[in-house]
């Protein structure tokens, strides 16, 4: 397998194990049919779907890297760290993710209380109907309930009206520390990657602080081509990867056929001259 920057690798997507709508098996089939040649399932703060994804990929002859997306609090904001190529049976990683998930239930009940005060009762129970794993109930599940119940036309409207800071259903959560998230992945044999850096709205100074602290803790990669980045950001974060000597990653951040902007495998390739994260993880790729 050619592991250069042109490889159609999709190393960021979500299943019903977190907040996606497809099973790991269905995602593997969709990725394979879309021409993906290296795949990773990266459920939020969870690795329970990894063996299913690995088995499905092997059955399809689709090379696979283990993955997860860890929620981190940095400078008062939520930042996501993707871990790739780790041992998915590593006890420290599993326990760290379990602790990170632990606050979601209480947070969800607070969100429901805020929505009830705004005239929308029953949101917690409604959101649970969309949850594959109750430990991972999230804003996305509330958003699907609010759309289907007719309170909003689509998910972006839900977030604008109810689920962002200052709105009735917003409740902040204290996630893992950057040091811990990077450490869990690294000590499990994987590589930590900053997910979709263009999404955070950091100033250049804040972004510099994130990247330098991330690297100081052993982080090695950054998503360059991802579903929420614009073409200009593809260029910007390619430059960032070169400037800091970071490995470049690529992934759709696919959640659902009905919700995601970009389908699995549909992004442009990484720019020439970047070192792709998968080239450093060749020994961790699972083949059929």
Phi, psi and omega in degrees: 000131178284121185255027179278186187292345181277352183300134176279080178261135174236103190246034177199106175198169189226144180246184176297346177294333171240257185237023171272175181249354179251153176288161174305322180294318179293324178294318178301315180295320180293319179297314181298317180293333181274001178090011176294136182246356172206126189232149170219135170268127186233064180297150182295120170052035186203141176234015183294338180269002188294316182294321178298316180296317180297315180296318180294318179296316179300318181297334181263358184071028183257114178304142191223140169243136174296153182203160171201161176236114188259131178277129185230142171263123178221126179052038176078007180235161177273124176240146180250135177244120175272132172253136183227143170073023182269170172282112185283002173254009181293124186293320183295318178297314181299318181290321177299317179293323178299317179294323179294321179292337192304330183274357187292322183296312179296320178298318181298320180293324175294320177299316180296322178296320178295320178291323178297320178295336178269007176098015179238089179282163173073018185290326180296310179297322178297316180296324180300334179293345182252005187260124172280326181230104185304335177295343185245026176302137189215177178301326181299321179293320175298320182297318179296320177297315184294326176290310184293333178277357175088011180282335180217159181282324183207174185294319176303322178296321178303311183296318180298319188271330192231331197242011174251168187307133181091353180261163191299329184260010183274128174224120179290159179224140176270110183266194180294159172280148179304315180304315183293313183301314180296320181295318179302314183293314185295315181289343174271009175090007183257187178238132178268140186227134172287120181280145174024067185299337180290348184278343194274344180069025179288148168290163177306323180292317179294320180294321176300318180296318178300310185295317183291321177292318177304313181292324179297332179271000178106005176292144189229352186226167177213140175285125180259307180252111183212162191300331182266358178274145173277165175304323177296324179286332171304315181290314182302313185277343166295317177297320179298316179301317179295315184300318185262358182069034180268149172289145183260138177237168186212133179188146187285334191061038182290133177242324189197144175300335184264348188240332190278143180289325185234134178278165175306133174075004188264000181280158173291160180289165172297152178292150176298148177093351175271151174264110183289146182299329182291336177294329179277348182248020183305323182285350181256359181284131177268125180251161178296000000 
